[in-house]
């Protein structure tokens, strides 16, 4: 009898741990959105044309810029922040990046503060996907 109670308590604790773990995974974004392919070819074209998007993981405007691409993982993105968020990587220092987000194009022009998809299309000649 005592063994059955112990078994039941252990089972209950294990189930509780699993449910709490799943809750926190979902809450903290482990249930990330499904990757979009709508803007993948556009993003790949930007990279082929030499456009680069410089940003930092802690930058809210950079997150907004990425959202324009609807979760595409093909954006020609360069992370400028050091992992602790307190410095800038050498590649970004060498590129003269002073604010985030910044786009740099092969003709040497920069757009700071973000760019619309239409502006990126005009600047590179990359075709935007058709609107749904």
Protein Blocks (a to p, Z undefined) as FASTA:
>chain_A
ZZmmmmmmmmmmmmmmmmmmmmmmmmnopagccddfklmmmmmmmmmnopacdddfklmk
lmmmmmmnnopakbccddfbdfkopaccfklmmnopabdcddddfkopacehiaafklmm
mmnopacdddZZ
